[in-house]
């Protein structure tokens, strides 16, 4: 038994942080990149940057397509094209065939045949439901990891009783203490963010691990809970059974939007319930949501008369609480500066986890003064390299695959995800065969080289495939390239200092 609560918490912090540290690092890194999911989508589908349209034309073409192809359907849902997502996406719920999903050109209303890539959506989905697992199992694993993360954060605060004092102490490149100082500093800088992002991530999926409340009130109809939670609006009850009827035309819908919102806001989505019936309703939502509760301004129209049924946002307390939790985690309200701050906080989270894993290994190496081989230490060290450096290398391989292969083979199967996992597997396998002396240097050099030449490869491919005609057109892609280049410079800095850190540590403890 440990003599104090702090000692017990230190043991708990070390071991729960180790056992799920690699999974948490993966979740944090991919989740951080997901703050710019739409930007990554545009980068990986450069044909989207060549699309120019007006919102009126995008709405007109999408509604006309839905009216033509979904006359006998139950509902339509249209995600209206915007600057960061320049295609219309339409979901038509049929009465017999389930859902029909189409991606449409906002100008012509014709189907868009985009490059076969999942873009940023792959990174986003991986971060909360993993890959290769059944969706439910993947989400439960991530929820368990989030629970462990919460325990690690709380136990870490208790363990470091002078954590805020230590924030102002950073002994760089001195000894083992440098790693602990760095771990403390990056932990304290964004501690509120870590607690918020972990708790909200856990709370979003409350229904997976706390299902009894829903089962008690909804029984076998648990889907009704989610239908109510995600309902667009509480509108007047529909009278009678739906009968076939004409609908107001596209122009009248656009006139109603312009009349009721004269400031011409960006429209995010249009949902049509029971189209071409006497009870049809049209729900129009604005894109910009300045709240954290995911309640953007909306308007509900009668699909038959065009009468405005409601212009109020749902006031349900449950929806607002759940929306706030979801909104805080996803940050759709974040303006550019705030989004950058959240991204940096996410990177600090990755550095916190990585430094904790490295500190665990270093402490045990120092205690093993007789240099006896220890398989557990060997395994942890190799897994550290495979995740801390191997995962970023795999992400770069994912991007490289897009530029080198996907854009040249638009009709071929997508190999980007396969490339991601094959490269990651190669790093994992080779990490177990490399000498300890060169382990970190080899993979850091690979990452540095891939990062620093990344912009050059991107520009050359865009020019050769005629996606850009002048370097000024490259401004659409410079964001992703710049971040990767900066990460390469940071890795170069670490590579230059890693030998010094090791030398100082072992010199001190050899005395």
Long-range contacts (C-beta under 8 A, 24 or more apart in sequence): 5-158, 6-158, 6-159, 6-161, 9-155, 9-156, 9-158, 9-159, 10-155, 10-159, 12-151, 12-155, 13-152, 13-155, 13-156, 13-159, 14-360, 16-148, 16-151, 16-152, 16-155, 17-152, 17-156, 17-353, 17-356, 17-357, 17-360, 18-357, 18-360, 18-380, 19-148, 20-144, 20-145, 20-148, 20-149, 21-353, 21-356, 21-357, 22-357, 22-383, 22-384, 22-386, 22-387, 23-141, 23-145, 24-145, 24-148, 24-149, 24-353, 25-350, 25-353, 25-354, 25-357, 25-387, 25-388, 25-391, 26-126, 26-127, 26-387, 26-391, 27-127, 27-128, 27-142, 27-145, 27-146, 28-346, 28-349, 28-350, 28-353, 29-346, 29-350, 29-391, 29-392, 29-395, 30-123, 30-124, 30-126, 30-127, 31-124, 31-127, 31-128, 31-197, 31-201, 31-346, 32-343, 32-346, 32-347, 32-349, 32-350, 33-120, 33-123, 33-395, 34-120, 34-123, 34-124, 34-127, 35-331, 35-334, 35-339, 35-342, 35-343, 35-346, 36-120, 36-339, 36-343, 36-479, 36-480, 37-119, 37-120, 37-121, 37-123, 37-124, 38-84, 38-85, 38-120, 39-84, 39-120, 39-479, 39-480, 40-119, 40-120, 40-123, 40-480, 41-85, 41-119, 41-120, 41-121, 42-84, 42-86, 42-476, 43-119, 43-399, 43-477, 43-479, 43-480, 44-115, 44-117, 44-119, 44-120, 44-399, 44-402, 44-406, 45-114, 45-115, 45-117, 45-119, 46-115, 46-407, 46-462, 46-465, 46-467, 46-468, 46-476, 46-477, 47-114, 47-115, 47-467, 48-86, 48-87, 48-114, 49-86, 49-467, 49-476, 49-477, 50-467, 51-81, 51-86, 51-87, 51-105, 51-106, 51-107, 53-81, 53-86, 53-106, 53-107, 55-80, 55-81, 55-82, 55-264, 55-266, 55-267, 56-254, 57-106, 57-107, 58-88, 58-106, 58-107, 59-250, 59-253, 59-254, 59-257, 59-267, 59-270, 60-250, 60-251, 60-254, 61-88, 61-104, 61-105, 61-106, 61-107, 61-108, 61-109, 62-88, 62-90, 62-104, 62-106, 62-109, 62-270, 63-250, 63-253, 63-270, 64-109, 64-250, 65-90, 65-102, 65-104, 65-109, 66-90, 66-92, 66-272, 66-275, 67-247, 67-250, 67-275, 69-100, 70-94, 70-100, 70-275, 71-275, 71-276, 72-276, 73-275, 74-273, 74-274, 75-271, 75-272, 75-273, 75-274, 75-275, 76-270, 76-271, 76-272, 76-275, 77-269, 77-270, 77-271, 77-272, 78-269, 78-270, 78-271, 78-272, 79-268, 79-269, 80-267, 80-268, 80-269, 80-270, 80-287, 81-106, 82-266, 82-268, 82-287, 87-112, 87-114, 113-410, 115-402, 115-406, 115-407, 115-410, 116-406, 116-410, 116-411, 116-412, 116-413, 116-414, 117-402, 117-406, 117-414, 117-416, 118-414, 118-416, 118-417, 122-398, 122-416, 122-417, 122-420, 123-395, 128-201, 131-417, 131-421, 136-208, 139-205, 139-208, 140-208, 140-209, 142-201, 142-205, 143-202, 143-205, 143-208, 143-209, 146-198, 146-201, 146-202, 147-202, 149-194, 149-198, 150-195, 150-198, 150-199, 150-202, 153-191, 153-194, 153-195, 153-198, 156-187, 157-191, 160-184, 163-187, 163-188, 164-188, 173-497, 173-500, 173-501, 173-504, 174-504, 175-504, 175-505, 175-508, 175-509, 176-359, 176-362, 176-363, 176-366, 176-505, 176-508, 176-509, 178-501, 178-504, 179-355, 179-358, 179-359, 179-362, 179-501, 180-359, 182-351, 182-355, 183-352, 183-355, 183-356, 183-359, 186-348, 186-351, 186-352, 186-355, 187-352, 189-345, 189-348, 190-344, 190-345, 190-348, 190-349, 193-342, 193-345, 193-346, 193-348, 193-349, 194-345, 194-349, 194-352, 196-328, 197-329, 197-345, 197-346, 197-349, 200-325, 200-326, 200-328, 200-329, 201-329, 203-325, 204-325, 204-326, 204-329, 229-318, 229-319, 229-322, 231-314, 232-271, 232-283, 232-285, 232-298, 232-300, 233-283, 233-298, 233-300, 233-310, 233-312, 233-313, 233-314, 234-310, 234-314, 234-316, 235-281, 235-300, 235-309, 235-310, 236-309, 236-310, 238-274, 238-279, 238-281, 239-279, 240-278, 240-279, 242-274, 242-277, 242-278, 242-279, 242-280, 243-277, 243-278, 244-276, 244-277, 244-278, 245-276, 245-277, 245-278, 245-280, 245-304, 246-276, 246-304, 247-275, 247-276, 247-280, 247-303, 247-304, 248-301, 248-303, 248-304, 248-305, 248-306, 252-306, 253-282, 253-284, 253-301, 253-306, 256-299, 256-301, 256-306, 256-308, 257-284, 257-299, 260-299, 260-308, 260-311, 261-286, 261-297, 261-299, 265-297, 268-296, 272-303, 273-303, 274-303, 275-303, 276-303, 277-303, 278-304, 280-304, 281-309, 289-327, 289-332, 289-333, 290-333, 291-327, 291-333, 292-323, 292-324, 292-327, 292-328, 292-333, 293-319, 293-320, 293-323, 293-324, 293-327, 294-323, 294-324, 294-326, 294-327, 294-332, 295-319, 295-320, 295-323, 354-384, 354-388, 357-384, 357-388, 358-384, 358-388, 362-505, 366-505, 366-506, 366-509, 369-509, 381-436, 381-439, 382-428, 382-431, 382-432, 382-439, 383-431, 385-427, 385-431, 385-439, 385-440, 385-443, 386-424, 386-427, 386-428, 386-431, 389-427, 389-440, 389-443, 389-444, 389-447, 390-424, 390-427, 390-428, 390-431, 390-443, 391-424, 392-447, 392-487, 393-423, 393-424, 393-427, 393-443, 393-446, 393-447, 393-450, 394-420, 394-421, 394-423, 394-424, 394-427, 395-420, 396-447, 396-450, 396-451, 396-454, 396-484, 397-423, 397-450, 399-454, 399-480, 399-484, 400-450, 400-454, 400-457, 403-457, 403-458, 403-461, 404-457, 404-461, 407-461, 407-465, 407-467, 408-465, 440-498, 441-495, 441-498, 444-491, 444-494, 444-495, 444-498, 445-495, 447-488, 447-491, 448-488, 448-491, 448-492, 448-495, 450-488, 451-484, 451-485, 451-487, 451-488, 451-489, 451-491, 452-485, 452-488, 452-489, 452-492, 454-481, 454-484, 454-485, 454-488, 455-481, 455-482, 455-484, 455-485
